[in-house]
Amino acid sequence: MKNLQLLFLSVLITLIGLNGKAQVKITVNSENAEHQISKHIYGHFSEHLGNCIYGGIWVGENSPIPNVNGIRTDVADALIEVGMPSLRWPGGCFADEYHWKDGIGPKSERPPMINTHWGMVSEDNSFGTHEFLELCELLKCEPIFAGNVGSGTVRELSEWVEYVNADIKSPMTLLREKNGHTDPWYVKYWNIGNESWGCGGNMTPEIYFDNMVQYSTFMRNYPNKRLYKMIVGPGGSDLDWTERLLKKAADNGKLGMFNAISMHYYTVPGPSWQQKGSATEFGEKEWIVTIRKALGIEELIEKNIEVFKKYSPRRKIDLAVDEWGCWHTEEPGTKGGFLYQQNTLRDAMVAALSLNIFNNHCEWVKMANIAQTVNVLQALILTKDAEMVKTPTYYVYKMFKVHQDATLLPIEIECPEYEFDGEKVPAINISASENEAGEIHFTLANFDPSQSHKIEIPVNDKLKFSYGEILTSDNLNDFNNFGSAENVTTKEFKEASVKSGNLSFEIPAKSILMIEIK
Ligand code: AHR
């Protein structure tokens, strides 16, 4: 925190509109800069769904598409570059029908299965536990396993933990050795079920709680392999689930059975799940509505935290937003149930504002996983046979990775509203952090498609503007497509300076900025 004292002694940052009138006040409370932004806020989610795993990540050893032991090289390289700290697998809804033992051993002996949730397609189980953990080793990221509570058994999940983590002679460790892996891995992060209120078993919070306690009991901490257990939390705004679950946990003295509660939040631009709206064909009305809906996650995070505090005042419960992102209508002409959608500047805005919100709530939000990594929902990467495209969302992750494990600089903001057709949202969204090297990063989104904003930040004279990046595009619905140059990508942003104790720059309309000073 070298620069913190120098920089922000309750600094007032003023954003000034083009007309020169002060419009925005931001206070950075340096005395409250005490929370680390967990790198796992920048986590990802990959499900056996459509072409996320098969075709997107895994092409098999014999594919003409370049691969490392079956894992696509182009996709792996792109994910390494973006700095992926953790990856959740195998679902989603799929997790509660996945039987892990069908995905180990010689590939020719693995039984096929039907993916009943997503497209009713047959899967050959060629991508299983070993392949996923090899992917994580390649990407240098932490695996997150989602255990099957809906259609599995306590024994099955208990044995999965033993298979991957135990280093003591046992049926599972001998089986692992037989399958070519003598040493255990360390899978620390576990979901105990997924959306158990819906696709994961249609349970009430009370029934899920009873199941969860039993499953959790038999998920053992092997020596030096303590587990981090995440239990099923609310979907969207269902605070009643959180209330009833935590009430039961508190009443039964079982708050110690888990570390975190998960939360799923999807931004559906259209009026309903039946009319989600096109990913690419939209106007300014859909743009602002999407942003307003995406911003709604902040209130829900805060409301859930209140419930955590109410039922667990002494023991901290973490929040894992382990599925989030935009959910549009599937691209015309693609297979139903595969959830393939394009990704525009609008999706990039949702990524930027969501990551800023998670950063700003990092005292509680310890993990977040965008849905999903490749070819599904708000993907970072799209593939078509041997081709690959990096989406605008990919570039947001690349710009924002500077915040991983840095210290949050808490900000209070009062800013002008951007209004359109009866809708309004704050025009600017921001978070800031300082890393161990003393570098300070601001990430900002300007939602207004036609108005730029001048920003002045009082800083110590010793600090200099060192680097900036911008993501924008001519049109709100620009996207990156196969076979053509990228429309929406980052460029260096040089128009910032520190003069007379002020960091100043102008954030252009409909753009996302990262500014570094040191
Ligand atoms: O991400 C797609 C699906 O959305 C997941 O499988 C499920 O958990 C959620 O409903």
Residues whose N, C-alpha, C, O or C-beta is under 5 A from the ligand:
A	BS01	AHR	G92 C93 F94 E195 A371
